[in-house]
């Protein structure tokens, strides 16, 4: 089993406090996050939903690329955007859905086969599996 680690710290109350996030690789090193970056889309730094979206897009795109190569059609290029939807509900906030938007250049592949593989990749990437509490949707476009 592999273990990957990241850490976060926070000081102060939610609305006026601040924190920082770091990863074991050092890619994120005391990267700031705050109420404003999370709930207002303002300020310098990141937020948990943005990081979740980046992670999910990366995981899905890697799974897709692996599956396409296994089918004999490695992608020339695959790009995914993850739209993580955060909404206020009684008692707090929740993430009801994540929408993946994929565009891929896959020479020699039919759209039907591409759609089938993309859907399977969405369902089987490790982050999709752990995020099943959210409705995960996919919009896949074959550009070649």
Secondary structure as the mmCIF struct_conf table of DSSP 4:
data_model
#
loop_
_struct_conf.conf_type_id
_struct_conf.id
_struct_conf.beg_label_comp_id
_struct_conf.beg_label_asym_id
_struct_conf.beg_label_seq_id
_struct_conf.end_label_comp_id
_struct_conf.end_label_asym_id
_struct_conf.end_label_seq_id
STRN STRN1 UNK A 6 UNK A 11
BEND BEND1 UNK A 12 UNK A 12
TURN_TY1_P TURN_TY1_P1 UNK A 14 UNK A 16
STRN STRN2 UNK A 18 UNK A 23
TURN_TY1_P TURN_TY1_P2 UNK A 24 UNK A 25
BEND BEND2 UNK A 26 UNK A 30
STRN STRN3 UNK A 31 UNK A 34
HELX_RH_AL_P HELX_RH_AL_P1 UNK A 35 UNK A 35
HELX_RH_PI_P HELX_RH_PI_P1 UNK A 36 UNK A 40
BEND BEND3 UNK A 41 UNK A 41
BEND BEND4 UNK A 43 UNK A 45
STRN STRN4 UNK A 46 UNK A 46
HELX_RH_AL_P HELX_RH_AL_P2 UNK A 48 UNK A 70
TURN_TY1_P TURN_TY1_P3 UNK A 71 UNK A 72
BEND BEND5 UNK A 76 UNK A 76
STRN STRN5 UNK A 77 UNK A 89
TURN_TY1_P TURN_TY1_P4 UNK A 90 UNK A 91
STRN STRN6 UNK A 92 UNK A 105
TURN_TY1_P TURN_TY1_P5 UNK A 107 UNK A 108
HELX_RH_AL_P HELX_RH_AL_P3 UNK A 111 UNK A 124
BEND BEND6 UNK A 125 UNK A 125
HELX_RH_AL_P HELX_RH_AL_P4 UNK A 126 UNK A 130
TURN_TY1_P TURN_TY1_P6 UNK A 131 UNK A 133
BEND BEND7 UNK A 134 UNK A 134
STRN STRN7 UNK A 135 UNK A 142
#
